[in-house]
Amino acid sequence: MKNEQLKPDYIFETSWEVCNKVGGIYTVLSSRAKTLMSVYQDKLVFIGPDLKQPTANVDFCEDEGLLPTWKKAAADLGLKCRIGRWNVPGKPVAVLVDFAPFFEIKDEIYAEAWDLFRVDSLHAYGDYDEASMFSYAAGRFVEAVVSLCLTPADKVVYQAHEWMSGLGMLFLKKHMPRVATIFTTHATSIGRSICGNDKQLYAYFEGYNGDQMAQELHMVAKHSIEKQSAWHADCFTTVSRFTDRECKQLLDKPVDVVLPNGFENDFVPQGAQFTKVRKQARRCILDVASALTGSALPDDTLIVSTSGRNDYRCKGFDVFLESMAELRAQLNDIPGKQQVLALIEVPCWLEGPRADLQEALLKGKLGQAAPLPNPIITHDLHNLDEDRIVATIRHLGIENRPEDKVKVILVPCYLEGNDGIFNMPYYHLLAANDLALYPSYYEPWGYTPLESCAFHTPCVTTDLSGFGQWVDEVLGHEGTLNDGVHVIHRDDSNYFEVAHQMCETVKQLLGTPVRKRTATRNKAAALADKAQWKHFIKYYYEAYHFALSRVELSTNEN
């Protein structure tokens, strides 16, 4: 029995992105919920921030009759919350905590955090206060439930995601040591900051000291709470071996368990439905591009794209544009009619859909009129002349002239089916692609290439992404286009080489017969199938066991 894996009776997971679609952590939690729900049902509980605004928490469905004793227990400790369901596959229990009242006592909370854990909040700025008060409220909620509603025999796991959930986890561990805590960093605050400040992360990696860099980059508060959370949690985890190395260097602590990110394929259309979605999405994309550029793009236009959070350097948008500029120069000098359409689907400071483009689409005279002004972007921006992606497109001389065989278009909005131009969700547009390009410089995991593969779209990524490293491990060699995922080596000094390799990969696909393209698409989908949550959930069970074992050992010692 000693070797039997310990299992929790209740799992609480807290993140700023519960019922709050901000970035990749939302996808991690929401896509995994169904797999865990099949085992734990309503003993799996997600805790997120109650953001109040009408446009926030739109996928939260309150149920006032759900877990009333829990709500009362929280109220007895002075905490307001709403309890309901998260409208994602599995529809797990979700609790939104009202953290606003704690702002009045934040200085006392920070002082106690320093005294107890040496968390330095003195130089906090930006979103630190908001995240920390939410985290504190989430921890208090679980403290109330465990102390007043659960039995002493119940085994409880509390998993906190990112520094934004760390403070509450620390206080919960102090006041309720019987709760097994897991702290998960999806990317260290210092690693991301080094890259975001255009410093070379990899060339000098072994020389970086996390505490020193936190001072230099004005990241002391976030780094402090992240580091102390990593050290105090019963189980410290991250999403890839790549980030484990980063944690060891910058947080002075290796992780206990690596939790790779998976996905559920339920939302991927199958068979004839997929073919229908792909055909409709391609028609939509080509119509928009034709109306914008004044060029009638043929049905066999090769559609490529990149997407993700607006993190210009880390996501490799600079390299993507460089490669498209090189491809345009090469194809323009070669006889032939093959066209390439490159989309950059990245949320920017959006003003709204372009009225002139809407009018052109409404009239339906696509590719028969003159190009619209500024035919490189589908929506209006508040800061068009300051946007970094727009500036790079202009700097590279990309103008989408009728004679250009490569046209590049920025789609600067969240694609949720109501953007005013495409009016299709992101995943439908993803299905339209022939190739997706993600030349990441800093990517602890990489959901976008995994999602691309799931939608039968081969892709390019780099060996600086956790997903790229995982692909190489699964294949037993460096992934190529013929494998469905081309994994390009990237470091601090081969920027133009990466751009050139991507250009050559697109050219390779242009010269690939349709039958072989189909085989490549199927290989991409087969790789994605290996990354479903049903294969990766075992790592979470390992983390639960690790954390519960630490609590059990500590209890026995006392």
C-alpha positions in Angstrom: 0.0 0.0 0.0 2.9 2.3 0.6 3.6 2.5 -3.1 -0.1 3.3 -4.0 -0.5 6.7 -5.6 -2.2 9.2 -3.3 -5.3 10.9 -4.7 -7.1 14.0 -3.6 -10.7 14.1 -2.6 -11.0 17.8 -3.6 -9.0 19.8 -6.1 -9.1 23.6 -6.1 -7.3 25.4 -8.9 -6.9 29.1 -8.9 -5.8 31.4 -11.7 -6.4 34.9 -12.9 -7.6 33.3 -16.2 -10.4 31.2 -14.7 -13.5 32.5 -16.6 -11.3 35.3 -17.9 -9.9 34.7 -21.4 -6.5 36.5 -21.4 -3.9 34.0 -22.6 -2.7 30.5 -22.8 -3.4 29.5 -19.2 -7.1 29.9 -20.0 -6.7 27.2 -22.6 -4.7 25.0 -20.3 -7.4 25.0 -17.6 -10.5 25.1 -19.7 -9.4 22.3 -22.0 -8.2 20.0 -19.2 -11.4 20.5 -17.1 -13.4 17.8 -18.9 -10.7 15.1 -18.4 -10.5 15.8 -14.6 -14.3 16.2 -14.4 -14.7 12.6 -15.6 -12.9 11.5 -12.4 -13.7 14.2 -9.8 -17.0 15.6 -10.9 -17.9 18.6 -8.7 -15.0 18.0 -6.4 -12.9 19.8 -9.0 -13.4 23.6 -8.3 -11.9 26.5 -10.3 -11.4 29.9 -8.6 -11.2 33.1 -10.6 -11.5 36.8 -10.1 -15.0 38.5 -10.1 -14.2 41.3 -12.4 -17.6 43.1 -12.3 -17.4 44.7 -15.8 -20.2 43.7 -18.2 -17.7 42.4 -20.7 -15.8 40.2 -18.1 -16.5 36.7 -17.0 -18.9 36.1 -19.9 -18.4 32.3 -19.8 -19.4 32.1 -16.1 -23.0 30.9 -15.4 -24.0 31.6 -11.8 -26.1 29.0 -10.0 -27.3 30.4 -6.7 -28.4 27.0 -5.6 -25.0 25.4 -6.0 -22.9 24.7 -2.8 -24.8 27.2 -0.5 -22.9 26.0 2.6 -19.6 27.0 0.9 -20.9 30.4 0.1 -22.1 30.8 3.7 -18.7 29.6 5.1 -17.0 32.2 2.9 -19.4 34.9 4.1 -18.7 34.0 7.7 -15.0 35.0 7.0 -16.1 38.2 5.4 -15.7 37.1 1.8 -18.2 37.6 -1.0 -18.2 35.2 -3.9 -20.4 33.9 -6.8 -20.6 30.2 -7.4 -21.7 28.6 -10.7 -20.4 26.8 -13.8 -17.6 27.6 -16.2 -19.1 27.3 -19.7 -16.4 25.1 -21.1 -16.4 21.3 -21.9 -17.3 19.5 -18.7 -18.9 22.6 -17.2 -16.9 22.4 -14.0 -17.7 24.3 -10.8 -16.3 27.8 -10.8 -16.1 30.3 -8.0 -15.6 34.0 -8.6 -14.2 35.8 -5.6 -14.8 39.5 -4.8 -11.3 40.8 -4.0 -12.0 44.5 -4.0 -12.6 44.8 -0.2 -9.0 43.6 0.5 -7.5 46.7 -1.1 -8.2 48.6 2.1 -5.9 46.3 4.1 -3.3 45.5 1.4 -0.5 47.2 3.3 -1.1 45.0 6.3 -1.3 41.9 4.0 2.0 42.8 2.4 3.7 43.4 5.7 2.6 40.0 7.0 3.8 38.4 3.7 7.2 39.9 4.3 7.3 38.8 7.9 6.2 35.2 7.2 7.6 34.5 3.7 10.0 37.3 2.9 7.8 38.3 -0.1 9.0 41.8 -1.0 6.0 43.9 -2.2 7.6 47.3 -1.5 8.3 48.2 -5.1 5.1 46.7 -6.6 3.5 48.4 -9.6 1.1 47.7 -12.4 -1.1 44.7 -12.0 0.6 43.4 -8.8 -1.9 44.8 -6.3 -5.0 43.6 -8.3 -3.5 40.1 -8.8 -2.3 39.7 -5.2 -5.6 40.8 -3.6 -7.4 38.3 -5.9 -5.0 35.6 -4.9 -5.4 36.4 -1.2 -9.2 36.2 -1.5 -9.0 32.9 -3.3 -6.8 31.4 -0.6 -9.2 32.7 2.1 -12.1 31.1 0.3 -10.5 27.7 0.3 -9.5 28.2 4.0 -13.2 28.8 4.8 -14.4 25.7 2.9 -11.8 23.4 4.2 -12.2 24.5 7.8 -16.0 24.7 7.9 -17.3 22.4 5.2 -14.9 19.4 4.7 -14.0 16.6 7.0 -10.5 16.3 8.6 -10.1 13.1 6.5 -10.6 14.8 3.2 -7.4 15.1 1.2 -7.3 18.5 -0.5 -5.1 19.8 -3.3 -4.7 23.5 -4.0 -3.0 24.3 -7.3 -2.0 28.0 -7.9 -1.0 29.1 -11.4 1.6 31.8 -11.9 2.9 34.5 -9.6 -0.6 36.1 -9.7 -1.9 33.2 -7.6 1.1 32.8 -5.3 0.3 35.1 -2.4 -3.0 33.3 -1.5 -1.3 29.9 -1.7 1.4 31.0 0.7 -1.1 32.2 3.3 -3.3 29.1 2.8 -0.2 26.9 3.4 0.6 28.8 6.6 -2.9 28.7 8.0 -4.0 25.3 6.7 -0.9 23.1 6.4 -3.1 20.0 5.8 -3.9 21.4 2.3 -1.4 20.1 -0.3 -0.2 23.0 -2.4 1.0 22.9 -6.0 2.6 26.0 -7.6 2.8 26.1 -11.3 4.8 28.6 -13.3 4.0 28.7 -17.0 6.9 31.1 -17.7 9.2 32.8 -15.1 8.6 36.5 -14.8 12.3 37.2 -15.1 12.8 34.9 -18.2 10.0 36.6 -20.0 11.2 40.1 -18.9 14.8 39.4 -20.1 13.4 38.5 -23.6 10.9 41.3 -23.6 13.7 43.8 -23.0 15.6 42.6 -26.0 18.3 41.0 -23.9 20.0 37.7 -25.0 18.5 35.0 -22.7 20.4 32.0 -24.1 23.9 33.2 -24.9 24.4 34.3 -21.2 21.9 31.9 -19.6 24.3 30.3 -17.1 25.4 33.7 -16.0 22.0 35.2 -15.1 21.0 35.6 -11.5 17.3 35.9 -11.0 17.5 38.2 -7.9 20.0 40.5 -9.7 17.9 40.7 -12.9 14.8 41.4 -10.9 16.5 44.5 -9.5 17.8 45.6 -12.9 14.4 45.0 -14.7 12.3 46.5 -11.9 10.6 43.1 -11.3 11.4 42.6 -7.6 7.8 42.2 -6.4 6.7 39.7 -9.0 9.9 37.8 -8.9 9.8 37.7 -5.1 6.4 36.2 -4.8 7.1 33.7 -7.6 10.3 32.6 -6.0 8.9 32.2 -2.5 5.8 30.3 -3.9 8.2 27.9 -5.7 10.1 27.3 -2.5 7.2 27.0 -0.1 4.8 24.9 -2.2 4.5 21.2 -1.5 5.1 20.6 -5.2 6.6 23.0 -7.7 5.8 22.4 -11.3 6.2 23.9 -14.8 5.1 23.0 -18.3 8.3 21.8 -20.0 11.9 20.7 -19.4 12.9 23.9 -21.1 11.2 26.0 -18.4 12.4 23.6 -15.7 16.0 24.6 -16.6 14.9 28.3 -16.4 13.4 27.8 -13.0 16.6 26.2 -11.7 18.7 29.1 -13.0 16.4 32.1 -12.2 14.5 30.8 -9.1 17.3 28.7 -7.7 14.9 25.7 -7.6 14.3 22.9 -10.1 10.7 21.8 -10.4 9.4 18.6 -8.8 7.1 17.5 -11.7 6.8 18.7 -15.3 3.2 19.2 -16.5 3.1 19.4 -20.3 0.1 21.1 -21.8 -2.4 19.0 -23.7 -5.7 19.6 -25.4 -9.1 18.0 -26.0 -10.0 17.3 -29.6 -13.7 17.4 -29.1 -13.9 20.9 -30.7 -12.1 19.8 -33.9 -14.6 19.1 -36.7 -14.3 15.7 -38.2 -14.7 14.3 -41.8 -17.1 16.1 -44.0 -17.8 18.8 -41.4 -14.1 19.7 -41.3 -13.9 19.9 -45.1 -17.0 22.2 -45.0 -15.5 24.4 -42.3 -12.1 24.6 -44.2 -13.8 25.5 -47.5 -16.0 28.2 -46.0 -13.1 29.7 -44.0 -10.8 29.8 -47.1 -13.5 31.5 -49.1 -13.9 34.1 -46.4 -10.2 34.8 -46.0 -9.6 35.1 -49.8 -12.6 37.4 -50.1 -11.3 39.7 -47.4 -7.8 39.7 -48.9 -9.2 40.4 -52.4 -11.4 43.3 -51.2 -8.5 44.8 -49.2 -5.8 44.5 -51.8 -7.8 44.8 -55.0 -6.3 41.6 -56.3 -8.4 38.5 -57.1 -6.7 35.8 -55.2 -7.2 32.3 -56.8 -8.6 29.4 -54.9 -5.3 27.6 -54.8 -3.6 30.5 -53.0 -1.3 29.1 -50.3 -2.6 30.5 -47.0 -0.1 30.7 -44.1 -0.4 32.4 -40.8 1.0 33.2 -37.4 -0.9 34.1 -34.3 -0.7 34.4 -30.5 -0.3 37.0 -27.7 1.0 40.3 -28.8 4.6 39.7 -27.7 6.6 40.9 -30.7 10.0 39.4 -30.1 9.1 36.4 -27.9 6.5 35.1 -30.4 8.8 35.7 -33.4 6.6 38.1 -35.3 9.7 40.0 -36.4 11.2 36.8 -37.9 7.9 35.9 -39.5 7.7 39.2 -41.4 11.4 39.0 -42.4 10.7 35.6 -43.9 7.7 36.8 -45.8 9.6 39.7 -47.2 12.3 37.3 -48.4 9.7 35.0 -49.9 8.0 37.9 -51.7 11.4 39.0 -53.2 12.1 35.5 -54.4 8.7 34.7 -55.9 8.4 38.0 -57.6 11.5 37.1 -59.6 10.2 33.7 -60.6 7.7 33.1 -63.5 4.4 31.5 -62.4 1.1 32.3 -60.9 1.3 30.8 -57.5 0.1 33.2 -54.8 0.9 33.2 -51.0 -1.3 35.0 -48.5 0.2 35.5 -45.0 -1.9 36.4 -42.1 -0.7 37.8 -38.7 -3.6 37.2 -36.3 -2.5 39.2 -33.2 -4.7 41.3 -31.0 -3.6 45.0 -31.0 -5.0 48.2 -29.7 -8.2 47.8 -31.6 -10.5 50.6 -32.6 -12.9 48.5 -34.7 -13.5 47.0 -38.2 -12.6 49.1 -41.2 -15.8 50.6 -42.6 -14.4 50.8 -46.2 -13.5 47.1 -46.0 -17.0 46.2 -44.8 -18.5 48.2 -47.6 -16.2 46.5 -50.2 -17.2 43.1 -48.9 -20.9 44.0 -48.9 -20.7 45.1 -52.6 -19.1 41.9 -53.5 -16.8 43.2 -56.3 -13.8 41.5 -54.9 -10.5 42.0 -56.6 -12.2 44.2 -59.3 -11.6 47.5 -57.7 -8.5 49.5 -56.7 -6.8 48.5 -53.5 -8.1 50.2 -50.3 -5.8 52.6 -48.6 -3.3 50.9 -46.4 -4.1 47.4 -47.7 -2.1 45.6 -45.0 -4.6 45.6 -42.1 -8.2 44.5 -41.7 -9.3 46.7 -38.8 -8.6 50.2 -37.5 -6.2 50.8 -34.6 -6.0 53.6 -32.1 -2.2 53.7 -32.6 -1.7 52.7 -36.2 1.5 54.7 -36.7 3.0 53.5 -33.5 2.1 49.8 -33.8 5.3 47.7 -33.9 4.0 45.1 -36.4 2.6 47.7 -38.8 6.0 49.6 -38.5 7.9 46.5 -39.5 5.6 45.7 -42.4 6.2 49.3 -43.7 10.0 49.1 -43.0 10.2 45.9 -45.1 8.5 47.6 -48.0 5.5 45.2 -47.9 2.7 47.1 -49.7 0.5 44.3 -51.1 0.7 45.6 -54.7 -1.3 43.6 -57.3 1.9 42.3 -58.8 3.2 41.0 -55.5 2.9 37.2 -55.2 3.2 37.3 -51.4 0.7 39.5 -49.6 0.8 40.1 -45.8 -2.2 41.1 -43.8 -2.4 42.0 -40.1 -5.6 40.9 -38.4 -5.4 42.9 -35.2 -8.4 41.5 -33.2 -9.6 38.6 -31.1 -11.3 36.2 -33.5 -14.4 35.2 -31.7 -16.9 35.3 -34.6 -18.0 38.9 -34.1 -15.0 41.0 -35.3 -17.0 42.7 -38.1 -14.8 41.5 -41.0 -14.3 37.7 -40.9 -17.1 37.0 -38.3 -15.6 33.5 -37.9 -14.0 32.0 -34.8 -10.2 31.6 -34.7 -10.3 27.8 -35.0 -12.4 28.0 -38.2 -9.8 30.3 -39.8 -7.0 28.0 -38.5 -8.6 25.2 -40.5 -8.2 27.2 -43.7 -4.4 27.4 -43.4 -2.0 25.3 -45.5 0.9 26.1 -43.1 1.3 27.9 -39.8 4.5 29.6 -38.8 5.6 30.1 -35.1 9.3 31.1 -35.0 9.2 31.7 -31.2 12.2 33.1 -29.3 10.7 32.5 -25.9 7.9 29.9 -25.6 7.7 27.7 -22.5 5.2 25.4 -24.2 3.4 26.7 -27.3 -0.4 26.1 -27.7 -0.6 27.7 -31.1 1.5 25.1 -33.0 -0.3 22.3 -31.1 -3.7 23.7 -32.0 -2.5 24.1 -35.6 -1.6 20.4 -35.7 -5.0 19.5 -34.2 -6.7 21.3 -37.1 -4.6 19.3 -39.6 -2.4 22.2 -40.4 1.4 21.5 -40.6 3.5 24.1 -38.9 6.9 25.5 -38.2 8.1 26.1 -34.6 11.5 26.3 -33.0 13.5 24.3 -30.5 13.2 27.2 -28.1 9.5 26.2 -27.5 8.5 23.4 -25.2 6.2 22.0 -27.9 9.0 21.9 -30.4 11.3 20.1 -28.0 8.5 17.6 -27.3 8.0 17.0 -31.0 11.7 16.2 -31.4 11.5 13.8 -28.5 8.5 12.0 -29.8 9.9 11.7 -33.3 13.4 10.8 -32.2 14.9 13.4 -34.6 14.5 17.1 -35.5 11.0 17.5 -37.0 10.7 18.3 -40.7 7.8 19.5 -42.8 7.3 15.8 -43.9 6.7 15.0 -40.3 3.9 17.6 -40.0 6.0 19.9 -37.7 9.2 21.5 -38.8 11.3 22.3 -35.7 13.9 24.9 -36.6 17.0 25.5 -34.4 16.9 29.0 -33.0 19.4 30.8 -30.7 20.4 34.4 -30.0 22.4 34.9 -33.2 20.6 33.1 -36.1 17.7 35.5 -36.7 18.1 35.7 -40.5 18.9 32.0 -40.8 15.6 31.2 -39.1 13.8 33.6 -41.4 15.5 32.0 -44.4 14.6 28.4 -43.3 10.9 29.4 -42.9 11.0 31.0 -46.4 12.4 27.7 -47.8 9.8 25.7 -46.0 7.0 27.7 -47.6 8.6 27.2 -51.0 8.9 23.5 -50.3 5.2 23.3 -49.6 4.5 25.3 -52.7 6.2 22.6 -54.7 4.5 19.7 -52.9 1.8 17.8 -54.8 -1.7 17.8 -53.3 -1.6 14.1 -52.3 1.6 14.6 -50.4 0.3 17.7 -48.7 -2.7 15.7 -47.5 -0.3 13.1 -46.0 1.6 15.9 -44.3 -1.6 17.3 -42.8 -2.5 13.9 -41.5 0.9 13.5 -39.8 0.4 16.9 -38.1 -2.9 15.7 -36.8 -1.4 12.4 -35.6 1.3 14.3 -33.6 -1.5 16.4 -32.0 -3.3 13.3 -31.0 -0.4 12.2 -28.9 -0.7 15.4 -26.9 -4.4 14.9 -25.9 -5.1 15.4 -22.2 -5.9 11.7 -21.9 -2.2 11.1 -22.4 -0.8 14.0 -20.3 -3.2 13.9 -17.3 -1.0 11.3 -15.7 1.6 14.0 -14.9 -1.1 15.9 -12.9 -1.8 12.7 -10.9 1.9 12.5 -10.2 1.9 16.1 -8.9 -1.1 15.4 -6.7 0.7 12.4 -5.2 3.9 14.3 -4.7 2.1 17.2 -2.9 0.0 14.9 -0.8 3.0 12.8 0.2 4.8 15.8 1.4 1.8 16.8 3.6 1.5 13.2 4.9 5.2 13.1 5.7 5.0 16.4 7.5 2.0 15.3 9.5 3.7 12.1 10.6 6.8 14.0 11.6 4.8 16.3 13.8 
